[in-house]
């Protein structure tokens, strides 16, 4: 209980506390509380005085205290057949005919969707518990405003007769009236229909609105069964999802409608044609006709916002102001875009050449290209690339791209001094640890660090035993055992001592085949064995197999195999080199032929004569000697020069017989 004179906490704090307990939803920015006890939450308490607020909140607090946080706010209600529903309005229910009648003047009370009655300001409509028996609602002349939730979820009501004096329908006034099919809205002076006013009225098919209507609130007719509507000429605004999920086939939006809310006509799967009279209708940032048919056709003036919207969304557009549909257009760029600024282009009809509109051209964005590369992979494991926009070449676009080098397995390359380690789990003697390694390398401008990191396993070091005690000595043929205590984990460790002989070798004498017999004797148990050792290669005791024959230019190879122990060796046979011999002269050119492979070479006598004396005596140089040893005697001397001069003078000579070259010996 509150003591006399006790200060109450602010209303906002009380609402917040109740919201935390799950009893209310409180929007602090709007000062609205919402009950969460039904399938959907609805706003209430709006516009109450502080005195009424405190009365309501104190009632809720006391009930919450008594019932606990999990209590359900459910109270039995008496179904009165008559009473008051406004300062000057009475109601009466004819239980025989199922007709609810409201008489009087002014506005009705605002109600909520709560199922608890705390007072005159917070309760359901008084006929809520009789809603199943009410089929018809008649409101007499004089009533002006239909309050919040006035006929909420009256699922049996089929017809509502409104007076001409009605000027407003508040939020959720007829929401959930699933059997409602007839409401004479066109006979009223309504200027605004509140949010969710006729939501879910599935049998409400034909909508005739009064000429006084200027605004349709958010979700006003969402999921109603409306398939036909005529908007009044003075209507200027259609709210968010106002007609979402309806069943229109065609819609005409008059000229004074300046904007349609987000998803205002979404999910109208039967909609075929939309006629728009305002050339500057604002379609907002989100699609008002989302999830409608792709064959939807918009009819409006050429160059209008409707045409731009239809073309953007892929809908068909038909121009209503001329015979040309402006289906084909071309553009003229009036301002080129830059990397950071939009451009402008004018759009013209390709058929009638009419100017249609001006459009923005998106900024091109920077095209960063590498202008310099600093490879520091060996130093710190990084490659730094300096980039600049290739289009504007603006130094302000300069940036550095840092690449942390990886190895062939995809792991980062880490250089000493270029990282920090943080051990997550230290290793045990037999368990691996875990650390996280972070790169500490800064980019050259020192504006940022490399962000590379890698998790690395720390290998288990194994046990460390400094002093072993031999429990069972090992023998030549059986393992022994030793024990000790690990200095790290203090665990007792037992390990085997491998068995093994201690052999001493005595080498034998090398025999005629190039082999010897070595004898091994164990110094402990005298166990003995012998082995044959290949010492040297002796001619006649191995076989040679040619793998590749040597030639003048190519090396050859062969394999020798010992006949006794099958030991092998590979031999490389060097290339022979050409052995060119003089083979003829036609008075201009000397011809030389290799005695081994018959390859020929030629040289002019003039070249031979001009270089002759510079090369006399180089008979061992076969690469030059074949040019000058023209008489094939193995020397380059004056005899060759005389022969060359005679050839040049045209005096014929008998070609000498070429000598047969000696075949090089293949050695092992």
Secondary structure, DSSP 8 states (H G I E B T S, - for coil): ---TT-----HHHHHHHHHHHTSEEEETTTTEEEE-SSSS-EEE-TT--HHHHHHHHHHHHHHHHHH-TT----------SEEEEETTEEEEEETTTTEEEEEESEE-----S-S---BTTBS--TTGGGGGG--EEEE-TTEEEE-TTTTTT-TT--EEE--TT--EE-TTSSTT-TT--EE-GGGS---EE-TTTTTT-TT--EEE--TT--EE-TTTTTT----EEE--TT--EE-TTTTTT---SEEEE-TT--EE-TTTTTT-TT--EEEE--TT-B--SS-TTTT--TT-EEEE-TTSHHHHHHHHHT-EEEESSSS----SEEEEEEE---SSS-EEEEEEETTT--EEEEEEE------EEEEEEEEETTTTSEEEEEEEETTT--GGG-EEEEEE-B-TTS-B---TTSEEEEEEE---SSS-EEEEEEE--B-TTSS-B---EEEEEE-------S--EEEE---SSS-EEEEEE-TTT--EEEEEE-----EEEE-----TTSEEEEEEEETTT--EEEEEEE----TTSEEEEEEE---SSS-EEEEEEETTT--EEEEEE------EEEEEE-SSEEEEEETTT--EEEEEHHHHHHHTGGGTT-TT-HHHHHHH-TT-SS--SHHHHHHHHHHHHT------------------
